[in-house]
Amino acid sequence: MVNDDKGFMLVHANQQVNKRQEYICCAHMVFDMKTGLVTYTPEKVEGFDLHVYYSKWADGQIFPAAKSMQNDVTCFCDAKAIRDDPSKVAVSSIGPALRKNRTANLPFDYVCPTHPQYQAYVLDYIEGLSKENIQGVTLNLYHFPDQEFCTCPRCVELWRQSNLNWVEWRAQTITAFLKKAKALVKGTFAVEMYPDPVLAKERFGIDFDAIAELVDYFHVPLSSRDYLTNYWVDLLTRDFIKILKKPVVLELSAEMPTDDKLDALLKAVAYVSRHNPQAVLFLVHDSENARQICRFAVHNSEYRSWLEKYRFEEMNRIVEGWAKIY
């Protein structure tokens, strides 16, 4: 045993070095990351492990279940429902939760999450999907629009009756809805995460720990028109994988690709593969869009040389798999 201060410091330093080496080793282990698609057409594409189909859209359109696929349901964003009945919209002191309300700066038109008839409508739709031969259900936009919402008389009264503070009441309201949905789902149950790893609970009522007890994985969309600048994708991936207590599946945009955009997209995927997400999904319009991604990766010699040069073993494995098909 070393008793002097210098000896103690040396032992401590060696321990820290060993821990750091273990961390580096684990960070570069191959975990067989899966790839998949998020698509607007109910068709599978060879070379991808997971297939997610948008069965209910934010504009209010609904579609029959996509068999043997994960069906993605937009919950509390429904432009058609609000046009048909404006009383359904979530409200606040800065106005309604509508895209045209530029003060609120929202990407969609949001229904109040406590509206009983609309909530029942969404749950009925989820139950109908689950009666079909599907892989499972993913929910998106199942939360409050933002921190200021919803202050309709019904929400205010429910909050007062709860004897909870505003943040906890909103979080428990969203978790309670997810529990109802999960009870109806046969198969994989997942939720999409608004890409805010810090203020999700305060802003949207998203309680990471409570939701982790319900889901099989978290689906994290990191959407962008292109990934020519991609450090933020790496940053948010690290944050979510560290914070969330269930596997993380990432989603990156791959619509309307050009060669430059595809190169940047696939390099972004290579970087996040080092953080061991369970899967990376590509948001595409259709099957041909998906095949275009594979063909670019397989036949672009510069990209494949880049993977080799910087030792992206996991992404290289995926591209080699695509090369057997494309």
N, C-alpha and C positions, 0 to 999 in steps of 0.2 A: 504494500500500500504506500502511495506517495503522500507525505504529510505537508511538505512545504508548499507555499503559494504558487511558485513557478511550476512545480510538478502537477499541481491540481489544474492549473491553466492549460498545461500541455495535454493532459488526459482529456479535459473538456473539449479542447480544440480538435483532438483526434476523433472524438465522438461525433462532433458536428460535421467533420469531413466525411465520416462514414455514412452519416444520415443523408448528407447531400449526394453522395455517390449512389446510395440506394434510391433516392428520389429521381435522379437522372436516369438510372437504369429502368425504373418503372415507367417513366415518362416516354421511353422509346420502345416499350414492349409492344408487340403486335397483338391486338385484341380482335382481329377480324371484323373491322367496322363494316356494317352493311350499307348498301345504297338503296335508294328508293325514289319514287315519284309522287308528287302531288299534282293531280291532273283534273281537268274539267270534263274529260271523256272517260267512260268506264271501261278502259281497256288496259291490259297488262302488256309490259314490254320485256322481252327477253334480256337478261343481263342485270336486272334489278331485283332486289330481294323484297322490298316493301312497296305496296301500291295503295295510295290514299286518294280517294275520290271525293270531290266537293259535291255533296248531295243536297245541301241547303245553302244558298248564297245570301250575301248581305243585302242584295237588292230584293229579296223576298222569294225568289224562285226556288222551287223544291222539285226533286227528281226521285225516281224509284231507286231503291237500293242497288248498289253495285255489288254483285255476287262475288264472294271470296276476296273482297277488298276491305280495307279500312275506310269507313264512311265518315266524312268530316262535315259537321253540322254547325252552321252559324246560329248562335242562340239569340242574343238580344240586339242584333242589328238587322233591321228589316224595313227597308224603305217603303215597300208596298203596304205593309201593315200600318205604318204611320200615315201614309196617304189616305188609306181607307178609313182610319180612325185616329185623328191627330191627338186624341187624349192619351194614346199609348206612349207618347214620347217622354223620355226622361227630361226633367227640367232642373233649373238652378237659377241663382240670382243673376247669372250672366246670360240667361236665355235657354232655349231648348237645345237638346243634344242632336243638332242637325248639321250636316256639312255646310249648309249655307250660312250658318251662324259663325262667322269668321272670328268673333271674339273667343269662342270656345275652341276653335281650331281642331275639330274632330274629323277623322277620315271617313266615318260612316254615320248613318242615321240610327240612333239608339233607342230601343224600347226600354221603358222602365223595368228593371229586373224583378220588381215585386208585383207587376201587373198579373193578377191571378189567371185571367182567361188566356193571356198570351203565353204565360209560363206553362199552362196546361196544354196549349197547342204544341209547343216545342216538345214537351215530354211525350205527348201522343205520337208525334212524328218519330222520335227516338225509339219508342216502343215498337212502332211499325217496322222500322228498319231492322230491329233486333229479331223480328219474327222471320226474317229472310236468312239465307245462308251467307252471312257476311263474316269478315274476320273480326270486326269490332267497330267501335265508334270513337271518334275524336271530336271534342267540343272546342269551338273557338268563339271568342267574343261573348263569353258567358258571364261577364262581370259588369260593374258600373262603368259609365263612360270616362269619368275622371273624378278627381277629388271633390269637386263642387256638386256632383250629382249623386242621388236624385233627391230633390227637396219637394216633391209633390206631397199633398196632404196625407196620402196613404203611407209613404215612406217615413214622413215625420212622425206620424202616430205610431207606426210599428217601432221606430227607434225609441220613442218615449216609453212605450210599454216594455221594452227589453231591459231597461235599467242599465244598459251598456253605454260606453262612450261611442262616439260616432264611428271611429275606425273599427272597433271590435264588432259593432252591430253590422256594419256593411260586410266585413269579412265573414261573419257567421251566416249572414244571409246568402252569400255566394256559395259558401261551403255546403249549406243545407240544400241548395238547388242541385249541386253536383252529386250529393248523396242520393237524391231522388233519381237523378239520371242514371247513376251507376247501377242502381237496383233494377233498372230496366234492361241493361245491356248484357248480352251473352257474348263473351269473347273479350278481346282486348279493349280496355278503357283508358283513354288518354285525353289530355287537355293541352291546348296551345297556350303558350305564355306570351303575354305582351312583353316586348323586349326591354323591360326595365327591371334589373336585378336588385335595385336599391329601394324604390318607393312603390313597389307593386301593391303592397297592402294598403298604404295610406291613400294611394290614388284610385285603385280599382277594386279593392276588397279581395285581393288575391293573397291568401295565406299559404305560403309555400309549404310549411310543415303539415298543416291540416290537409291540404290537397294531396300531399305525398302519400298519405295513408289510404287514399282512394284509387290512385292511378297506377297503371303498369309502367308508364313512362311519361315524361314531359316532352311535348313537341314545341320547339322553340324556333319560330320563323325569324330569320334575319334578312329581311327583304330589301332589295336594292335594284335600281335599274342596271347597275353594273358593279363590278368589284375591282375596278381599276385601282382604287384605294381600298385596302382590305384589312388594315390593322385593327379596325373597330370590330370586325368579325371575330378575329382571334381573341380580342379583349373580352367581348361579351360571352364567347364560348367558354373561356376559362372561368369567368364569374359564375355562369349558370351551372357548370359542371361541379364547381366547388360548393355552391349554395344548395342546390336541389338534392333531395335525398332519394331520388329514384333515377333510373337511367335517362339520359338526355338524347333526344333525336332532333337534329338541326334541320332547318329548311332554308335553302338558298334559291333565289330567283334565277330561272334559266329561260325565261320567255324572250322572244324576239332576239335571238343571239346573232352576233357577228363574230368573226374570228378573234378580234381583240377582246370582246366580252367573254367568249368561251375560254380563252387563254387565262384571263384574270379570274374567272369563276373557278376553273379547275385548279389554279394555284391556291386560291382561297381554301378549297376543299382539302388540298394537300396539307396546308398549315394546320387546319383544325383537326385533321386526322391524328395529329400528334397528341391531342388532348383526350383521345379515346372516347368520343361520343359513341353511343350505341349505333347510330346511323346518321347519314346525311341524305336528305331528300332534296330532289330538284323540282321546283315548281315549273311545270311546262304546260303548254296549251294542249298538246296531243302527243300521240305515240311517235310521230315523225320527228317532232321537236326533241324527244328523248333520244332517239337513235342518232340524231345529229351530234349530241353531246358525246356519245360513245365513239362515233367515227372520228370526231376531231381529236379526242384523247388518244385513240389508237394510231392514227395515221400522221399525227404531227410530231415529227422527229425532234424538233426543238423542245417541245414540252416533255417528251419522254427522256431526253438527255438531261433536262433540268431536274426531273425526278431522281434520276440516277446520281447526278452531281451532288445534290443536296440531301440525298439519302432519305427520301420519303418512301420508306419500304411499304407502308400500308397502302398508300395511293398507287404505288407501282404494282402491287398485287392486284388491286382492283382493275387497273388498266389492262394488265395481262389477261385477266378473266374476260374483259370485253373483247380483247383481240382474238379470242377463240370463236367469237360470234360475228364480230364486225371487221 
